Amino acid sequence: MQNDQKSDTRQESRLSSYAGGLLILLALTLYLLTLDNGLQPGELEGGDLITHQYAQVQARPGNAPGYPLYTMGGWLWFHTLRSVLQLSGEPPPNPLPLLASYSTLWALLSLLLLYSIVCQLTRSPHRPAGHWPLAWLLTLFYAVTYFFWYYATTTEQYSSAIAHTLAIVWLYLRWRQTTGPQANRLLLLLALLCGLSLAHMLTVAFIVPPLALLLLWERPQLLRSVRLGIALCAAASLPLLSYFYVYLRGAAHPEWWGGSYPDAQSWFWSFVSTAQGREELARGFQPGCGPFDGGFPALIWGELSLPLLAVGLGGLALLGRRLASLFYGTLAIYLLFNWMYRCGNWYQVILPAYPLLLVGVAAAVQRWEGRAAPRWLRFAPLALLALAIVWRLAASWPAANSHNRPEDSALKRAAVLLDQPLPADAALFAQVNDALALDYLIEIWGIRPDLRVVSSPQAAAVLASGGSVLATTDAAAVLLAELPASLQPARTLFGPDWLALAAAPLPAGAPTEPLERSIEQAVTLAGYRIDPAPTGSPVTQAPPAVDVTLYWRLTAGWPPELGISLRPTAQGSQIPDPATGGKVQRDGATPLQGLVPLTPSALLADPYRVPFPAGADGLLLIVYRKTTDGFENLLELPLQVIPIYPTQEQSYANCRHRGQRPCGQLPGPQAG
């Protein structure tokens, strides 16, 4: 009989383990399918998401107070994954899924801990491995709640804070079941785990006061051991040593300080004291943060549903006075924090509040099953939980799915700007959105690491030292206006996107199709060349286009009444543009976009990027004159489209992605 009981226990334990493994596999599959792989324009401007990405790639401190242990783990995770993926020699992989998968790792650990906690708390003589079907359903429900799902698939630290909180609960449950030296070892480990909140997310420490009171309530004799008390304090303080990492990294990189400080010590103490966070403290809920207007804690019952919230809150009382005091005390501190913080950081505590409430649901369901009659009613809660999972999955998916979002367009233009044979070691100047995206692709993605983004004072310093600066054509006028009057660099259009500023102008090159076609007495079209337009590889795939460089020779300035239009054609016919109702075209009023002085008699290279839709097989160049009655075409010239040679395109790609110096020597719109 006893052997049969042991056999049943082992079988039940195996079923529980297999169910837990299946749960983690399902969650992993869901999160990988919805893993973040792009950025919205506003996300580059700041915030936790982008800050943690730079921190984990560059091993720099994250948001105050720095998250040193989390950041060091993220740095190791990211660079290990990227090194493995780059063994094939391909272009750098998209860093976003790699960074986001670090959050997924912590989310899976959170689910495993919640599953184990519910199993531990629902053990009985009839269920020696715990009520694992109930634990499985509750954990899966939590896995598909919106906030947990979203932060499991994006580059944020919140899933690690949930795992941290649940690990404290799990370890406490193990400790309460042991005595003697083993109990003291577990207590030291618990102290270390609680102390980790000082080097991680500080809100994790909200569970520590009720936990400390509970430990003394259960074993008051702990106060009599001075030696153990000193050891516990030392274990809790040990994680503070990781702040040496924050200081050393910050001292080595003053450009990361984000302010003016006389020395590294001043910056460090301001940083770790979270001055900004303390400034946000203000008692009282703001509009939108009250219990009945969509804020915290209304967000909880909006996700869990009112029945689950009510059952969870009531069910915590069924865990016994001691364990209930731990959970109720922690939830009370969470609520107080939101009141003091004006709901500014409600998500820091709403995420760990969910699993604590679901533990209460488990206790209530187990009590129901023990008393319900008739027998079929015992299974009603499990059926309702299964329906709740379907409801929550369908409701969360549209918002929590961070994969291939249409609005993730922040890097597209910058990818095209970099997907060109830019000179090696050049400094780049661009408008704010482009500058942020360019810096991200250079620093985080690893595309053209030899380049750097500069401000206008830094650009002036580069030019004064004899270096070269590339400014995007839409930001060039701003840079030229902000440069000191003493600086008069030579200007050259480097393709349609960039204005090159250097000590001497870049060579104009020569047309591949010479013409010497006179438009009127003062204007001659010397020829043209057509090159493949940058695609934005490996970040994106830009719409098909070609770069056309027209070569002009002027005996005077450009006549103001003349205009230029380049239009793709299909079998000789112009292609209609459904968006405008006109034709697909690229127009110019003045050669060189008005950014470069038009030197008479010199050969002027005038670049344009022309859309080249599917089905297009040619280009039409029109030079026209504005008249009082409309327009008069002076030239209608079909241009021969040169095929894109894969070998040349591949050489561009290899050079761009590896940042090799010969990039500046590759043939392009200006190099000829």
N, C-alpha and C positions, 0 to 999 in steps of 0.2 A: 504493500500500500504506500509506504513511504517512498519507495523507488518510483512508483507511478507518479507520485506528487512531484518529485524532483524532475522527472521526465517532462511532465506537463509544464513545469516552471521554465525549463530550458527551452521548450518549444515556444512558449509564450514570449520569452525574451528574444528568441530568433525572429519571430513574427514582428515584434516591436522594432527590432533593428532593421529588418528589411523594409518595413513601412517608413521608418525614418529616412533610410537611404533613398527610397522612391520619392519621398517628399522633397528632399534636397535636389534630386535630379529634375523633378518637375519645375521647381522654382528656378533652378539654373537655366533650364531651357527657356522659360518665360522671360527671364531677365536678359539672356543673350539675344533673344529675338527683338527686344525693345531697348537695347543698350544705346546710350547716347553716342552719336557719331557726327554731330555738327553743332554749330554755334549760331545763335541769333545775334544781330548787330548789337543790341543793347548789352549782351552778356560780356562783350569785350571791354566795356567801360569800367567794370569793377564788380565787386561782390565775391561771396565765398567761392563760387564755382570756379571762376577764372583765377582767383588768388591761390586756391589749392592746386590748380594745374601747374602754375609757375613754381609753386613751392616744391611739388613732388618731382618736377623735371630738373629744377636747378638746385635742389637741396637747400632752399632758402626758407626762412621762417614763414609760416602761414599767417593767418589773421592773429591778432593779439589774443592770448599770450604766446602764440607761436606753434602750438601743437607739435612739440619736438619729436616725440616718439611716433606719433601718427605720420608725420611728414617723412621721417627717416625710413619708416616701413614702406611708405608710398614710393619714395625714391628708389628703394631696392626693388620693389615690385615692378615699377614701370621700366627701369633700365634692364632688368633681367628679361622681361617679356620682349622688349624691343630688340635686345641683342639676339635673342633666339629667332625672332621673325626676320631679322636682317641677315641671317646667315646665308640666305639665297642670293644676296647681292642685289636685290630689287630696290627700287626707290623706297624712301622711308615710309613705314606704315602709318596710317592715320593714328595719331597719339590719343585721340579722344576716347575710343573704346578701351584702349589699354588703361588709361587713367580711370575711366568710369568702372572698369572691372575690379578695381581695388575696393570700391564701395560695394560691389556685388559680393566680394569675398566676405566682407564683414556682415552683409545682410544674410548670407547663407549661415554664417556662424550664429547670428541672432535667432534664426529659425530653428536651428538645431538645439540651441539652449532652451528656447521656449518649449519645444517638443519634449525635451528631457525633463524640464521643470514640471510640466503638467503630468507627465507619466509618474514622476516621483510623488507628487501630491495626491494622486488618485490610486495609489497602491492599496490593496486590500487582500485578505486571505483568498478571495475568489479571483483577484487580478494581481498576482505577485509582480508582474511587469508594468502595472499601471493600466489605466484605461487608454491604451494607445489609439484606438479608433477615434475617441473623442479628442485626444491630443493632436491627432493627425488633421482632423477637420478644423479645429481652432487655429492651428498653426498655418494651415493653407489659407484660411480666411484672412489671417493677418498678412500673409504674403501678398495678397492682392488688394489690400487697402491702398488708397491712392498715395498718401504721403510716404509710406514705407516703400512702395513699389518705385515711386519716382526717385527717391533718394538712394535706392539700391542700384539704379542704372545711370546716375549722373555723378559728377565729380564733387561730392560733398562729404563731410565727415560724420553726418548724422547716423548712418547705419552702424558706424563703429561705436558711437555713444550708446546705441541701443544694445549692441552686443556686450559692451562694458557693464551696463546696468544689469542685464540679465545674468551675466557671469557672476556678479556679486550675489544675486539671489541664489543662483545654482550652488555656489560654493558655500553659502550660509546653510543651505539645506543639507549639504554633505557634512558640514561641521556639527550640526545639531545632532547627528546620528552617531557621532564618535566621542570617545573619551580618552583621557590620558595623554601621552606624548603625541600621538597622532592628531588629536584635537588641537594641541598647541601649534603643531606644524601647519595645519589647515588655517588656524587663526592668524598666523603670521602671513600666510599667503593671502588671506582675506584683507589684512591690513595693507599689504602691498597693492592689492587690486583697488582698494579704496583710495590709496594715495596716488594712484595713477591718474585720478581725475584732476589732480593739480598740474599734471603735465599733458592733459588732454582737454576734453570739454568740461569746463568747470561745473556745468549743471548736473553732471553725473553725481557730483558730491551731495546732491540733495537727498539721496537715499542713505547717506552715511549717518546723520544724526538719529533717525529712527532705528537704524541698524545697531548703532552703538548702545542705545538704550535697551534694545531687545537683547543684545548679548549680555549686558549686565543683569537684566531681568532674569534671564535663564540661568546664568552662572555668576552670581554676585561675588563668588570667591576670587574672580579674576582681579578684583581691586587689591587683594592682599599680596599679590606677587609683583614686587617692584621690578624684579629682573625681567619678567614677562612684559610689564608695561613699557619699560625702556626699549625692549626688542620690538614691540609693536609700533612705537613711535618712530624708531629707526626705519622699520620696514615701510611705514607710510610716507616717510620723508625721502626715501631713496630715489623715487622718480624725479625729484627736484634737481638731481644732478644732471638730468638731460638738458637743463637750461644753459649749461656750458656750451652746448651745441648752438643754441640760439644766439648767445653772445658772440661766440667766435665767428660764426657765419655772418652775422650782422656787422661786426667790426671790420671784417674783410671786404664788405660791400656797402659803403656809405650810400651808394645810389639807391639802395633798397629802403632807406630810412623813411622816405616820404615826408620829410620836413627838415627844418633847420635845427641842428643840435650841435653844441660845442665839442662834444666828444662821444665816443661809443658808449661810455657808461651812462651818460644822460639819456641817450636814445634807448638803451636797454631798459632802464628803470621805468621810463615812460611807456615803453612797449608792453612789458610784462604786467604793469599795473592796470592795463586795459582802460586807459583814461577815457577813450571814446565811449566804451560801454558804461562806465560810471556816469557819464554825462547824460545818458539816455534814461537813467533811473528817475521815475516820477510816479508818485502814487496815483492810482485810479485808472479805470478803463477808459480808453478813447472811443469815440463813435466807430462802430464796426468791430469792436473788441468785446462788447458786452455779451452776456449769456443768452440774449434773445435776439441779437441783430446780426447773426452770421459769423461772429468772431469766436474767440476761445471763451468758454468750452463748447459752444454750439457746434464747432467743427467736429467734435468727437461724436456727438450723436448723429451728426450728418453723415459720418462715415460708418460708424458701428451700428446705427439705427437705435432708436430710443429703447426698444425691448432689450437688445443686447446690453446697452449701457446700464439699464435698470437692473437686469439680472446680474451683471458683473459687479456692480456696486453692492448689491445685496449679498451676492455669493461670497464676497471676501470675508464677510462676518462668519461664514461657515468653516473657515480655515482654522478657527481657534483664536483666542484672544491675542496670543503673542504674534502669530503670523499676520493676523488682520491688522494689528497695530503698525507693523512694518509697511504694509501696502497703503493703508489709510493715511498714515503719517506722511509717506512720500507723496501721495496724491495731493494732500493738503498743502505741502510745500510747493508743489508744482503750481497750484492755483494762486498761492500768495506771490510767487515769482512773476506770474503773468500780470497780476495786479500792480506790482511794483515796477515792472518793466514796460508798462503801457502796452502790453501784448506785442511788443516789438520782436520778441524771440519765442513766440508761443510754440513754434515747431520743434524747439529744442526739448520741450517737455511733453508735447502731445504725442510724439513718436514712442517714447518708452511708456507713456501712460496706457496706450492701447494694450500691450501684452499683459500689464498688471491687471487690467480690467478683464481680459480674457481668462486669466487664471481664476478670477472670481466666477466667470461663466462656467468653467470646468467644475468648480466646487458645487455650484448650484445644480448642474446637470447630473452630477454623480448622486447628489442627495435626492433628486427627482427620480432617478432610476431605482434607487433603493426603496422608494415608498409608493411609486405609481402603481395603480391598478385600474383596469386590467393590464396584462403584461404588454400588449402591443403599444400602450401609451409610453412605455419606457423608451421606445425607439423614436418617438416623435421629435425630441430635441435634435437628434442626429440628422433626421430628415430635414428639419428646418435649417440646420447649419449648412447642409449640402446646398439647399436653395439659396441661402445667404451668400455662399461662395460664388454661385453663378451670377447672382445679382451684383455683387461687388466687382467681380471680374469684368462684367459688361459695362458697369458704370465707370470703372477706373481706366480701362484700356485707352480710350481716346486721349485722355490728358496725361497718363503716365507713360505712354509710348513715346520715347525720345529718339527713336530710330528713323532716319530719313524724313525728318520734318520739313515740310515745304518752306517754312520760315527760316530754316538754317542757311542763311545766305551771307553770313558775315565774312566768310573767307573767299568767296567766289571772285570778286574783282581783284583782291590782293594776289590770288593764285595766278591770275592772268598777268598781272604786273610782274611777277617773279618768273613766269614761264617764258623767259626771253634771255638771249645771250648778253646779259648785263656785264659791264666791266667788273673785274675782280676787285674786291675790297672797297667798293664804292659806298658812299654814304647816301641814304635815301631820305627824301623829304616828301611828305604827303599830308593831306587833310587828316583830321583826327581819326575818323573811322578807318581810313585806309592805313594810317600809320599804326594803329592798334593791330589791325589784321596782318600787316606786313611783319611787325615785330613778333606776332604769334607764330607765323609760318617760319620765321627765321629761328626763333629761340626754342619754340616748343616742337614744331614739326620737324625742324632740322633741314629745311630747304634753304640752300645758299647761306650757310652759316658764316661765310666770309663777308656778307653784307651787314649793314647796321642802319637802324632808323635814327635820325637825328632831328633836333629842334632847329629853329632858325639861328640862334646863337652858336650852336654846335656846328651847323653848316658853314657859318661864317669863319669859324676857327679852322675847319677842314680846308676851305678855299684859301685862307691866309697862309696855311702851311704848304700849299702847292698840291693839295689833293683834289679829287673830283667829287661832285655832288650830282645826283640825279633827282630831279623834282618831277612829280606827276604833273601833267600839263594843266590840270585844273587847280593845282596848288602852286604852280610856278610863279604866277603874278604876286601872290602873297609873299613868297620867299624873296623875290626880286625887290619888293617894296621894303622888306625888313633888313636887307643886307646893308652894311655900312656903305656910305657913298664912296669911300676909298676903294672898295672892292668892285672891280669891273670885269668879272670873268667872261670868257668867251662862251657863247651859247650855241648849242647844236641840238636839233631834235633827234633823239635816239628812238626812232620808231614813233608810232602814233601816241604812245602813252607817256613818254619820258622826255624831259628837257635836261640835257647834260650841261653842267656848268663846270668849266675847267680853265686852266691857264691858257690853253690853245684850243681852237675848235677841232672837233673830230672831222676826219676826212669825209667828204660827201659821197665818195664812191663813184661808181659809173653805172649807167643804165644797162640792163641786159638786153633791152630792145631799143637801140638808138633810132631817133626819128628826125630831129631837127625840123620840126613842123612849126611854121610861123603862124601864130594865132592872129596877131596884128603887128604893127610896126615895132612896138616896144616889148612884145612877149613872144618867146619861142619855147615850144615844148621840145626839149632835147631828147627825151626818151622816157622809159619807165622800167620798173621791175616789179615783179609780183612774188611774194613769199608767203609761206603758210603762216597764218595767224596763230598766236599762242592759244593753247586750249585750256590752260589752268591745271594741267596734269602735275602731280598725281592727286590733287585735291578735288578737282571738279572737271566737268566737260563743258566748256563754253560752247555757245551756238556756233555753227560753222561760219568761218569768215576767212578773208584773205587780207594781207597787208600789201597795199599798193603804194609804191613810191614814185611820184612824178618828179621829173628833173626839169627845172625851168632855167632859162637864161633871160634875164631882163636887162634892158638898156636903161631903164629908169625904174621908178617904183611900180607897184602893181596898180593898174587902173581900178579905181574904186567901184566902177560899174560892172566889173567882170566877176563872174562866179564860176565855181567848179562843182560838178556833180558826177559821182561814180555810181553806176547801177548794174547789178547782176542781171544777166539775160539767160534765157533758155531757148535754144534754137533761134536765136536772133530777136526774140521778143522780151520786152521788159517784164519783170515778175511783179505781180500785184501784191500789196501789203494789206492783209485782212484787217490789221489793227487800225490803220489810218485811212484805208480806202484809196490810197494813192499807190505809189510804186516803192519797192524796196530800194533805198538809195542812201548814199553818204555824201553830204554837201559841205562845201567850204567856201567862205567868202574871201579869205585871204590866205595865200600860201604860208606854211609854217605856223598856222594858228595865231599869227600876230605876235608870237613870242620871240622871234629871231629877226634882227634887222635884215632887210632885203638888199643885199649888196649887189649893185649893178655889175654886169658882165660875169659874175661868179656863177658857178653851177650850183643851183639850190635844190637840195633833196627835200621833197615835200611829201611826208608819209600820211596815209589814211588807212583806217581799218573798215573794210566793206563787208557787210553781211553776205554770205554765200549759201543760200538755202539749198536744200536737197533738190536736185534736178537742174540747178544752174550749171551752165557750161561755158559761160563767157562773161565779159564785162564791157560796159559801154561808158566811155568818158565823154562828157558833154561840158564844153566851155561856153558860157552864155553871157550876154550883155543885157543888163536891165535897161528897158526903154520906157517911155511914157505910156506905151500901150501894153507893156508886159515884158516878155523876154525874147531875145533874138539869139538863136544858137549859132555860135561862130565855129564850133567844131563838134562833130559827132564821130568818135573814133572807137571802133571795136578793139579791145585789148586781148592779147593772147594770154590765156591762163596757163601758167607753167605748172606741170604736175608736181605734187609734193613727193620728194624722194625719201623713202623710209630710212635709208642709211644716214642721210643728213639729219633728219628729224631725231633719229635715235642718238646721234652724237650730241645734239643739243640737250636731249633729255639726260644723258649720262653726265654731261658737264654740269647742268643745272643742279641735279639732285646731289651730286657729290661735292659741289662747290670748288671745282678745279679752276686754276687760274686761266687756262686757255679760253675760258668762256668769252672774255672780252675780245678775243681774236677770231671768233667764229664769224662766218659771213652772215650779214643781217641787213636791215634796211639802210644802214649808214656805212657799212664796211665794204660792200661791193666786191 
